[in-house]
């Protein structure tokens, strides 16, 4: 049995501990309310000047204005997005490093047998930011002018038609593999090193069709150099109102989009994710940011961490199936 002196010491120690805990709780709540209290780094795992970079810079400016702390963009390109993503995954889970990424984050989980990070469990969702469909474009030198005519040509042509992509394992490549599987057609894949070379050959008629993003294809479509057959999202693109969705054109439920989203390294307090997602949602409702994103050809989305988490799970299953069907590997 402890002595009376020992018992008194134990009681005093317990009381001191309870007092310290009582003080710690409101300090933690205050820290969450005050977040962010210093500069937040937004890692973009792609080069400056691309779509993800443009979205990141537009959002960073608006969040800096709203929260009174600087949000700075840190471009870390290379390795199909894996270099910057690994940098984010290894960052301190304190809420001051954000990864802004897109479909390659999920696709790479299936393309690479080994990654130095876990794309799903190594990150915590904050918010879906933007979304835009791909457009299926065709050379005007070829005789089909609709998605249905392309399907007929693919089934009846004496030699398989070719389709281009911006590279093996890209979303444009895998989206066409989904169409091939759904429609039961055969097309030959021709990979390029990026969209500019792809569009050059498509305009010249060296390949038949390709998926590309709406923004980069629009000038050639408007100039009459390319024909837009269908868009890949569930809704028609505002900039191409007369172009049907692939679902409308014959493949029910087809929905593939170029999205951008924000993630924390795993372990960041949930309260920080909740606060930042709410600020992002409010920022995306501001007319000047919406106008800026519209120029980029993307729709502002927003949403809470739970909704984005479910979106990522669904995308993981969709792209996993596409990679398996394509047989693509980038190890």
N, C-alpha and C positions, 0 to 999 in steps of 0.2 A: 504494500500500500504506500502511496506517496505521502510524505510528511505534509503537515499543514502549510509549511513554507513553500514546498514544491507545488501544492495545490493552488496556492495563491498566485504563484508565478505562471502556472498553466492557465488560470482564469484571465490574468492580465494579458498573456500572449494571445489568447483567443479573442479577447476584446479588441486588442490592437489590430489583429488580422481582420476582424469584422469591420473596424473603422477604415482600414486601408482599402478593403473591397468596396465599401460604400463610396469612398472618394474616387476609386478607379472607374466605377461605372459611369458617372456623369462625365468624367474626362474622356472616356471612350466615345460616348455619344457626341460630345462637343467636337472631338476630332473628326468624326464622321460628318457632322454638319459643316465643318470648316473645309472639308475636302473639295477641291484641291487647294493646298496652301503653298504650292510652288509649281515650277514649270513641269508640264506633262509632255513626254515624248511620244509621238505617233510614228511607229516604224512602218514604213511601206516597203515590202520586199520586192519592189519593182523600180525600174529607172524613172527618173524625173521626166515629166512631160506626157506620161501615159494616163489612161483613164483613172486608175486607182490613185495616182498622185494628184490629179486634178480634184477628185472628190475629197481627198485628205486635206488639201490646202484650203479648199472652200470651207470645209467643216472646221478646221483648226482656227481659221480667222473668226468664225462665228462663235465658237466656244470660248475663245480668248476674250471676246467682247462680253459674253454673257457671264462668265465666271470670274473675270478679273485676274486670271493667271494665264501665262503664255502656254499655248499648245503649239509645239514645233514639230515639223515633219522631218523625219530622218529616213532618207532613201537608202535601202540596203539591197540592191539588185543582185541577181546571180543564182545559179543552181535551180532554175525553174521556180524561184520564190523561196527556196529552202534556206538560203543563207540568212536573209532577214528574219525569217520565221524562227530559226534556231536562236538568233540573237534575242528575239522577244521572249522565247521560251525560257532562256537562261537568265532573264532579267529578274530583279528583285520583285516579289509579289506585293508591292506596296501601293499599287494604284497609279504609279507615275510613268509606267510604260504601257502603251496601247499598241496592239497590232491591228493595222487596217489591211484586210486581205479580201480575197474573192474565191471563185470556184476552184482555182488551183490548190488552195489549202486543203480541200477535200479530195480532189482528184489525185494529188500527190500521195495521199495515204494509200492509194491502191496501185499507183504506178511504180513506186519504189518499194523494194522488199525490206530495206532497212533505212530508217530515218533517225537522226539524232534527237528527235522529239516525238511526242505523241500528238498528232494534229487534233485529236478529240479530247482526250483526258488531260493533255498538257496545257489546256487553255480554258478560260471561263468566258462564256458569251456575255457581251454587253448589249449590243443592238445590231439588228439589220439596218443598213443605212440607205442603200439605193438598189434599184433593179432596172434592168433593161433587157429587151429580147435581142436575140440574134436575128439577122435577116438572111434568108436563103436567096442568094443572087445567082443569076445565070448569064452566060455570055449571050449577047444579042445576035451573034452569028449562028446560033443554034435554033432549031425550029419550034421549040416548045415555049409557051408563054404563061403557063400556069403550073402549079404543083401537080395537079392531076395529069397534065400532059408529060411532065417529067417522069412520073411513075410509069406511064404507058411506054415512053421511050426506053426507060431502063429495062422494062420487061421484054421489049420486042426488038431492041437494037441488035444487029448482027455482031457487034463488038461492044464490050462493056463500056459504059460512060465513065468518065473520070470526075472525081471531086477533089478540090484542094482544101488545105487547112494551113494554119499558121505554124504547124509543127506537130509531130507525134505526141499524142497524149493531151493536146489542147482541147478546150471545150468544144471548139468547132469540129475537130476530128471525131470526138466521142459522140456529139449530138448526131452527126450523120450516121455513125454506127448504130445508134438507137433507131433511126429512121429505117435503115437497111433491115434491121431485125423485125421491126413492126410491120413494114410493108412487104417483106419477103423479096427484096430486090438485090441486085449485085451492082456495086460501083467500085471502081478502082481508086484507092487513096493516093494522092500526090501531096506529100508534105513540103512546106516551104519554111524558110527562116523568117517568119513574121508576115504581117498582113500586106505591106506594100508590094513585095514580090508576088504574092498570091494574086492581088488585084490586077497587077500588070498582065499576068498570063491569062487571067480570067477575061479581061477586056479584049485581049487578043484572040480569044477563042481556043487557047491551047489546052484548057480544061473546061469542063461543062458547067459545073456549079460549085458553090462553096457557101458555108456559113461564115458570116463576118458580123462585126458589130455595126449597128445602124449608123453610128456617127461617122465611121471611116468609109462606109459604102455610099452614104447619101450623095456626095458630090458626083460620083459616077452614075448613080441612078438618075439624079436630076439632069445630068448632061446627056442622058440617053445611051450611055455606054454599057450599062448593065440593066437587067430586068429583075425586079424584085418579085419573087414567086410566093413567099410566105414568111411570116415571122414566127418565132419559136415560143413566145410567151402565151399566157392564157388570154390576154387581151391584145387588141390591135395596137400598134405603135402610134402615138399621136402624130408623129411626123410622117407616117405612112398609112393614113386612114383607109385607103382603098385596097391595102394589101391584107389578105386574110391570114388568120393564124393557121398553123399546121393542123391544129385540132379541127378548125372549121373546114379545112381542105381535105380531111379524110382520116387523120390518125387521132382518134378520140383520146383526150386526156394528156396529149403531149404538152409538156411545159418545161422548157430549158431557158434559163435566163443568166445574164451576166450580173452578178450581184457584188456588192461591197458590204463588208460588215466589220464591226469592231470587237476585238477580243482582249481580255487581260491574260497574262500568265496565270496558270492555276494557283489558287491560294490567296488571291486578293479578296479582302472582305466583301461579302455580298452587298453590304450597304453602299460601298463605293460603286459597284456595278449598277445598283438600283438608281443612285443619284445621277451617275453619268448618263445612263440610258434615258432618264427623264429629261435631262438637259439637251441631249441629242434630239429627242422627239420634239421638244419645244423649238429648237433651232431649225429643224427641218420643216417646221410650219411657217417660218418667217418668209414673207414674199420675196425678199431679195435673194435669199439662199435658194429658194425654189426656182427662181428665174435663172440663177447661175447654173444650177444643175440641169435645167431644161436645155440650156445651150450645149451641155455635154451629152445630151441625148439620154439622160437617165431620169427615173422617177424617184422622188424622195419617199422613203418607206417609214423607217423608225420602228419602235416596238420595244417591249421589255425583254430582259435576259431570258426568261423562260420560253417566250415565243421564238426567239432567235435560236435557242438551244434545240427546240423541236425541229425548226427549219434545217439546222445543220444535220440532225439525225436523218431526216428525210433525204437530204442531198447526199449524205454518205451512202445510203442504200442505192439511190438512183445512179450515182457515178460509179459505184462499185460494180453494178451490173453492166454498165457501158464499158468499163475497162476490161471486164472478163470477156465480153463479147468481142472486143477489138483485139485482144491478145497483146495490147501495147505494154511495154516495159521500158523504163528509163534507167535501170541500174547500171 
